[in-house]
Amino acid sequence: MDRVILSGLMKIELRDGRIIRLCDGGFVLWGAEIFRSSDTQFGMIGSMQALEEGVGDEVPAFQLTFLPVSTTAAADLSAPGMQGSRARIWIAEINPDSGLPVGTPDLQFDGMIDRTVLRVGLRKRELDIEFVSYSERLFTIVEGNTLAANFHKSVYPGELGEDNATGLGVGVAWGTEAQPGGNSQTIWTSIAANTAAMRERMDGFLG
C-alpha cells in the first residue's frame, strides 16, 4: 500500500441513548460501526473550528456548526438533558483499496457537549455546538468540595473521621478562583493586623 486517505470520524453519544456517527465524506466502516457523512435523523457537519489546547485555567474546547435536518432535530440536540453528552473525534487512515481503517484511528478529542446556539435565517438553519473536555467539570465550584462529614459517610458508612474536623480553613476546589469573603480566619487575621498598626501609630503620636 503506497498511500492512505485521512478521514475524520466523530461519535456523539446522546444522553437519551441515541448515537450520532459522522465522517467527513462518504462512509467509513470501523468494526461494527458505520460512520456516514450525514445522519438521517439529525443532519451533518457544516464546518468545524480547530481544536484548541487548554492553557492555565482553560480546558481544550472547540465549536462546530451542525446542519440539522429539521427544527425538531435542532431542538433535540439543544435540550437541557443533552448537555454533557459524550463526544469523541478520531483521525483515521483509510486504505483506498478496501475502504477500511488501517490500524486503530487516533483519538483527538474526548469531551462533552457544553452548549448550543440555533441560528435561523432565509433558507438557513444552523446549530452551533460547543464542546469542552471532561476536565471542565473540575472548574465547577461545587465539584470537589466534598470534605464534609455527610458526604464522607455516604461513601464510607459508619466512618466518623470527618465529624471532628472543625476549625479548618475553607477548602476551594482545584481549578476555581477563591470566593471573596469566604474565609473567616483570613478576615480576623486582617482585622488584628490593622488594629495593631493603629495602636503603633497612636503610640507614636502620644509619645
N, C-alpha and C positions, 0 to 999 in steps of 0.2 A: 504494500500500500504506500503510494508516494505522497498522498495528500489527505487531509481531513477537512471537514466542514465544521466550523464552530456554530453552535446553536445555544440560545438562552432558553432555559426551562424555568417555569415558575409554577409553584403549587401553593394554593391558598386553602387552608382547612378551616372553613367557617364553623362557628361555634354551634350551629344548628345541625351539624353533621354533613352538610354538603361540601363537596370538594371541587375546586376550580383548578384545572391543569392547562397551562398555556405554554406555547413556544413562539418563537419569532418568525415562523413561516412554515407552511405545510403541516406535517405532523411528525412526531418522534415517538417511537415505541421504546420504552425503558422498562424492562422487566414485564410486569403485568399491567403497567400503566401506560396510557396513551396521552401525550401532550399535543394539543392542537392549537392552531393559530387563532381560533375563535371558539368560545364556549356557547353552545346553542341557548343556554338558559340565561347567561349573564352578559356575554359580549366579548370584546377583545381589547388588547392594549393599544392605545393610540400613540403614546410617547412615554419615555421614562427618563428621569434625571439620573445623572451619575451618582453612584454610591459615594457617600461622604464618611470619612473616618471620624470618630469622636475625639475631641481634644478637650482636656480639662474636665469640666463638669457637663460636657456634651456626650451624647452617645451616637453610634452610627445610625444614619437615617437616610431616607430618600423618598421621592414622590413620583408617582406615575399618573398619567391621565388615562382613565378607563373609558371605553366607549360602550356603554350599556345598551343592550338590545331594546330595552323598554324602561319606562319610568318605574315600573314595578321592580325591575332588576336593580335599578339605582337605589330605590327605597330599601330593598332587602339588604344591600351592602352597607347602607348608611344607618341601619337600625342600631340603637344603642347596644343591644346584646351582641353585635358583631365586633365591637371594639375588643381588641385582644386576640382576635382570630390569628392563628399562626400562618406565617408566610415565609416561603423559602425560595431562593433563586440559585440555580446552578449554571455553570458553563459546561456544555458537553461537546466532546469531539465526536463527530459523526463520520462513520465510514461511508463514503459516497457510493460505494458499490452495493452494500447491504442496507444502508439507511439506518443502521443501529449504532448506538453509542459505543465508543472504543473505551474499554475500562469503565471506571466509575466517574460520573460527572463531578466537577469540582464545585463544592458548596461555596457560594459567595456571600450569602446573607441568610440569616435565620432570625426572624423577628416577628412582629405582630402589627396588625392594623391599629393605627393611632386615631386618625380622624378622617372624615371625608367632606368634600365640598362639591355640591352639584351646581353646574353651570349650564343654563339653558338659553338658547338663542334661536335665531331664524335657521331652521333646518340643522340645528346643532344641539346635542345633548352629551355633555362630558362630565365625568365624575373624577375629581382629583382625590387620590387616596394617598395619605401619608403613612409611611411605615417607620417604625422605630425598633431598635434592638430590644431584646428581653431585659437588658441591663437598665432600661428606662424605669423598671419597677423599683430599682434601688433609690431612685430620686424622689419617690413618693414619700411625703413627710411621715405618714403613718406606718410605712413599711420599715421593719427592723426595730421599732420601738416596742420590743416585746419582753423587756426585762421587768416584768410585773408579776406579782405573786399569782394572780388569777390565770394568766397565760401559762406560767411555769407549771402550774398544777394541771392545766388542760393537757399538757404534753407528758408530764410525769406525775400521775395521780398519787396523792399522799406525800409527795416530796415537799418539805416546808422550808427549803433553803432560802427562798426569797422573802419569807414572812418578816424577818427582822432586818431586812436591808433598807434601813432608813438613814436619813441624814446625808444621802449621797447627792452629788451634782446631777443636774438634769442631763440625761443622755440624749444625743442627737444622732439620728440615723446617718450612716455613711452616705455621702453624696448630696446632703441637703445643707442649706445655709442655717446658721444658728438663728433661732427665733428671738426677736428683741423682747427683753423683759421677762424671759422665761426662767432665769436662774437667780433665785432669791439670795443665794450665798454671795454671788458676784455683786448684787445690789448693796448688800450690807457691808461688804468689804470696801466698796466705793464710798459709802457714807462715812465709814470710820476714817478713811484716809482724808476725806475732805474736812472732817471735824478736827483731826489732828493738825492739819495745815492751818486752819483758822485759829487754833489755840496758839500756834507758834507765832503767827502774825500779831495776835493780841498781846502776847508776852513781850514781843519786841517793841510794840507801841507803848505799853505801860512801863516797861523797864527803861 
